[in-house]
Amino acid sequence: MKNFMVFLSFSVLLHSTIAAQHSLQKVWVTDTILPVPESVLYNADDNSLFVSLIDGSPAERDGKGGIAKLNSEGKIIDLNWISGLNAPKGMARYKNILYVADLTELVVIDIKQGVVVKKIAIDSAVVLNDVAVDKKGIVYVSDPRAKKIFRVGKNTATVYLTQLIKPNGLKVIGNFLYMLDNGSLYEIDKQKSKRIICEGMDDNTDGIEPVRKREFIVSCWTGVIYYVTGSGSKQILLDTRKEEYYTADIGYNPKTKIVFVPSLFKKTITAYAIK
């Protein structure tokens, strides 16, 4: 009987492990016409995609960058929806406003008008990367080179967290800020207390999207995508490091369970269904 119970427990554990496995199924890929796409943000209003385009060096103030708009099948709506930026990267939306990290500025865009309404300079920023916004409209911006996260409220930026390693991907979910830093995923509460959810990923962690309660898709710009759970488990869904096919700041459509992956220097966006 004891042996049977051990066998039964092992079978249940094995079944749970197998059931928890996920995969990515390619749905479509764009033509190679996007100049250094770094980040994708799904826009539920009209089922479209905002794509930040560096179109040059990731740290150069050259005015070549911009935001493109694509439909949900990867077709170009407007390649130059917003132009004249420098090296735009992460994006976040609050109501009718699109926030974009652009070197040392937070660019504020009116979505309906399709125009830049202001740029908020962030003192001590070096190269801003990802953006997240909470339900009150407070914006958080990461800077891997400055090793900081900034908080922007009422057009004023302050330092929120310091002494990090290379913070990148951010997402606000409920009362928590989720942060990717050097291969680890952290949950940060309102008192700024950090708790590690998952560690040991490729240390170039970049984009994060929640797919279920306490389950996430995490991308690393070097070419790895993980499925991460709140219990700390991680599964590699995609690994294109040998091919140097980079996977930067991902976007996600929760209704269709499609993840949108920008490739940086391959100049494409690839859509994958999460299975």
C-alpha positions as CSV (number, residue, x, y, z in Angstrom):
1,M,0.0,0.0,0.0
2,K,2.8,2.4,0.9
3,N,4.6,1.7,-2.4
4,F,1.3,2.3,-4.2
5,M,0.8,5.7,-2.5
6,V,4.4,6.7,-3.4
7,F,3.7,5.7,-7.0
8,L,0.4,7.6,-7.1
9,S,2.0,10.7,-5.7
10,F,4.8,10.5,-8.3
11,S,2.2,10.0,-11.0
12,V,0.3,13.1,-9.9
13,L,3.4,15.1,-9.7
14,L,4.6,14.0,-13.1
15,H,1.1,14.7,-14.6
16,S,1.1,18.2,-13.1
17,T,4.6,18.9,-14.5
18,I,3.6,17.8,-18.0
19,A,0.3,19.7,-17.8
20,A,2.2,22.9,-16.9
21,Q,4.4,22.9,-20.0
22,H,3.7,25.6,-22.5
23,S,4.8,26.4,-26.0
24,L,4.9,29.1,-28.6
25,Q,3.3,28.6,-32.1
26,K,4.3,31.1,-34.8
27,V,1.3,32.9,-36.3
28,W,2.8,35.5,-38.5
29,V,5.9,37.5,-39.1
30,T,6.2,41.0,-40.7
31,D,8.3,41.9,-43.6
32,T,11.8,43.1,-42.8
33,I,10.9,46.8,-43.0
34,L,10.8,47.9,-39.3
35,P,14.0,49.9,-38.5
36,V,15.2,48.4,-35.2
37,P,11.9,47.6,-33.4
38,E,12.5,47.5,-29.7
39,S,9.1,47.4,-28.0
40,V,5.5,46.4,-28.9
41,L,2.4,47.5,-27.0
42,Y,-1.0,46.1,-27.9
43,N,-3.8,48.7,-28.3
44,A,-7.2,47.2,-27.6
45,D,-9.1,50.2,-28.8
46,D,-8.7,49.4,-32.4
47,N,-6.9,46.0,-32.2
48,S,-3.6,47.5,-33.3
49,L,0.0,47.6,-32.2
50,F,2.3,50.4,-31.3
51,V,5.9,49.6,-32.1
52,S,8.9,51.7,-30.9
53,L,11.5,52.1,-33.6
54,I,15.1,53.0,-32.6
55,D,16.3,53.3,-36.3
56,G,19.9,53.9,-35.2
57,S,22.0,53.5,-32.1
58,P,20.2,52.5,-28.9
59,A,21.9,55.4,-27.1
60,E,22.3,58.1,-29.7
61,R,20.4,61.4,-29.8
62,D,19.9,61.4,-33.6
63,G,16.2,62.2,-34.1
64,K,15.7,59.1,-36.3
65,G,13.5,57.2,-33.9
66,G,9.7,57.0,-33.9
67,I,6.6,55.0,-33.2
68,A,4.9,52.9,-35.9
69,K,1.4,51.6,-35.9
70,L,0.5,48.1,-37.2
71,N,-2.7,46.1,-37.3
72,S,-3.0,42.9,-35.2
73,E,-2.0,40.8,-38.3
74,G,1.3,42.7,-38.7
75,K,0.4,44.9,-41.6
76,I,1.6,48.5,-41.6
77,I,-1.0,51.1,-40.8
78,D,1.5,54.0,-40.4
79,L,5.2,53.4,-40.3
80,N,5.8,57.1,-39.2
81,W,2.9,57.5,-36.8
82,I,5.2,59.5,-34.5
83,S,8.6,60.6,-35.8
84,G,11.5,62.8,-34.6
85,L,12.4,60.8,-31.5
86,N,15.8,59.6,-30.6
87,A,16.1,55.9,-29.4
88,P,12.6,55.1,-28.1
89,K,12.1,51.9,-26.2
90,G,9.5,50.9,-23.7
91,M,5.9,52.1,-23.8
92,A,2.9,52.2,-21.4
93,R,-0.6,53.6,-21.8
94,Y,-2.9,55.5,-19.4
95,K,-6.3,56.5,-20.8
96,N,-5.6,58.5,-24.0
97,I,-1.9,59.0,-23.3
98,L,1.0,56.9,-24.5
99,Y,4.2,57.2,-22.5
100,V,7.5,56.4,-24.2
101,A,11.0,56.1,-22.8
102,D,13.4,58.0,-25.0
103,L,17.0,58.3,-23.8
104,T,16.7,60.8,-20.9
105,E,13.1,61.9,-21.5
106,L,9.6,60.5,-21.0
107,V,7.7,61.4,-24.2
108,V,4.0,62.0,-23.7
109,I,1.8,61.3,-26.8
110,D,-1.9,62.0,-27.3
111,I,-3.1,58.8,-28.9
112,K,-6.3,60.2,-30.6
113,Q,-4.4,63.1,-32.1
114,G,-1.2,61.2,-32.8
115,V,1.0,64.0,-31.6
116,V,3.7,64.5,-29.0
117,V,2.2,66.9,-26.4
118,K,5.3,67.1,-24.1
119,K,8.6,65.7,-23.1
120,I,9.5,65.3,-19.4
121,A,13.3,65.4,-18.8
122,I,14.5,63.0,-16.1
123,D,17.6,64.2,-14.3
124,S,20.4,61.7,-13.8
125,A,18.9,59.4,-16.4
126,V,21.4,57.8,-18.8
127,V,19.4,55.5,-21.1
128,L,15.8,55.0,-20.1
129,N,14.3,51.7,-21.1
130,D,10.9,50.4,-20.0
131,V,7.7,52.2,-18.8
132,A,4.8,51.1,-16.5
133,V,1.9,53.1,-15.2
134,D,-0.4,52.4,-12.3
135,K,-4.2,53.0,-12.0
136,K,-3.7,56.5,-10.7
137,G,-1.5,57.5,-13.6
138,I,1.8,57.4,-11.8
139,V,4.5,56.4,-14.3
140,Y,7.6,54.3,-13.5
141,V,10.6,54.2,-15.8
142,S,13.6,52.0,-15.6
143,D,17.2,52.9,-16.5
144,P,19.7,49.9,-16.7
145,R,22.7,52.1,-17.1
146,A,21.8,54.4,-14.2
147,K,20.8,51.3,-12.2
148,K,17.6,53.2,-11.1
149,I,13.9,53.3,-11.4
150,F,12.3,56.7,-11.7
151,R,8.8,57.7,-10.6
152,V,6.9,60.4,-12.6
153,G,3.9,62.2,-11.2
154,K,2.4,65.6,-12.1
155,N,5.1,66.0,-14.7
156,T,7.9,65.7,-12.1
157,A,10.4,62.9,-12.0
158,T,12.0,61.6,-8.8
159,V,14.2,58.6,-8.1
160,Y,12.1,55.7,-6.8
161,L,14.6,52.8,-6.5
162,T,18.4,52.7,-6.6
163,Q,21.3,50.3,-6.1
164,L,19.9,47.9,-8.7
165,I,22.0,45.9,-11.2
166,K,20.4,46.6,-14.6
167,P,16.7,47.1,-14.2
168,N,14.6,46.8,-17.3
169,G,11.1,45.4,-17.8
170,L,8.4,46.9,-15.6
171,K,4.7,46.1,-15.1
172,V,2.2,47.4,-12.6
173,I,-0.4,44.7,-11.5
174,G,-2.8,45.7,-8.8
175,N,-0.8,47.2,-5.9
176,F,2.5,45.8,-7.0
177,L,5.3,46.8,-9.4
178,Y,7.0,43.9,-11.1
179,M,10.5,44.5,-12.2
180,L,13.1,42.5,-14.2
181,D,16.7,43.0,-13.1
182,N,19.6,41.0,-14.3
183,G,17.8,37.6,-14.8
184,S,15.4,37.9,-11.9
185,L,11.8,38.9,-11.5
186,Y,10.9,40.9,-8.5
187,E,7.6,41.9,-6.9
188,I,7.7,45.3,-5.2
189,D,5.1,46.6,-2.8
190,K,4.1,50.2,-1.9
191,Q,6.7,50.3,0.8
192,K,9.4,49.5,-1.8
193,S,10.0,46.1,-0.3
194,K,11.3,43.6,-3.0
195,R,10.6,39.9,-3.1
196,I,12.2,37.6,-5.7
197,I,9.6,35.6,-7.7
198,C,12.0,33.9,-10.1
199,E,15.7,34.0,-10.7
200,G,18.4,32.3,-12.8
201,M,17.1,33.5,-16.2
202,D,19.4,34.9,-18.9
203,D,20.7,38.1,-17.3
204,N,19.5,40.3,-20.2
205,T,15.8,40.2,-19.1
206,D,13.8,42.7,-21.0
207,G,10.0,42.5,-21.4
208,I,7.3,41.2,-19.1
209,E,3.6,40.4,-19.7
210,P,1.1,38.8,-17.3
211,V,-0.8,35.9,-19.0
212,R,-2.6,34.5,-16.1
213,K,-2.8,35.2,-12.4
214,R,0.8,35.1,-11.2
215,E,2.0,33.7,-14.5
216,F,4.1,35.7,-16.9
217,I,5.9,35.7,-20.2
218,V,9.4,37.1,-19.9
219,S,11.7,38.0,-22.8
220,C,15.5,38.5,-22.8
221,W,16.8,40.7,-25.6
222,T,19.6,38.3,-26.4
223,G,17.0,35.8,-27.7
224,V,15.3,33.9,-24.9
225,I,11.6,33.8,-23.9
226,Y,10.5,32.2,-20.6
227,Y,7.2,31.2,-19.1
228,V,7.4,32.1,-15.4
229,T,5.1,31.3,-12.5
230,G,4.6,32.9,-9.1
231,S,6.0,29.8,-7.5
232,G,9.4,30.5,-9.1
233,S,9.4,28.0,-11.9
234,K,10.6,28.9,-15.3
235,Q,10.4,27.2,-18.7
236,I,12.2,28.3,-21.9
237,L,9.7,28.7,-24.7
238,L,12.1,30.1,-27.3
239,D,15.9,30.3,-27.6
240,T,17.4,32.0,-30.6
241,R,20.7,33.1,-29.0
242,K,22.8,31.1,-31.4
243,E,21.0,32.6,-34.4
244,E,21.4,36.1,-32.9
245,Y,17.7,36.6,-33.4
246,Y,17.0,39.0,-30.6
247,T,13.7,39.1,-28.7
248,A,13.3,42.5,-27.1
249,D,10.3,44.1,-25.2
250,I,7.2,42.0,-25.9
251,G,3.6,42.9,-26.3
252,Y,0.6,40.8,-25.5
253,N,-3.1,40.4,-26.5
254,P,-4.8,38.7,-23.5
255,K,-8.0,37.9,-25.5
256,T,-6.2,35.9,-28.3
257,K,-3.2,34.9,-26.1
258,I,-0.9,36.2,-28.8
259,V,2.5,37.5,-27.8
260,F,4.3,40.0,-30.2
261,V,8.1,39.8,-30.3
262,P,10.3,42.5,-31.8
263,S,13.5,41.3,-33.2
264,L,15.6,44.5,-33.1
265,F,18.2,44.2,-35.9
266,K,16.2,41.6,-38.0
267,K,13.7,44.4,-38.5
268,T,10.6,42.2,-37.9
269,I,7.8,41.6,-35.4
270,T,6.8,37.9,-34.9
271,A,3.5,36.9,-33.4
272,Y,3.2,33.7,-31.4
273,A,0.2,31.9,-29.9
274,I,0.8,30.7,-26.3
275,K,-0.2,27.1,-26.0
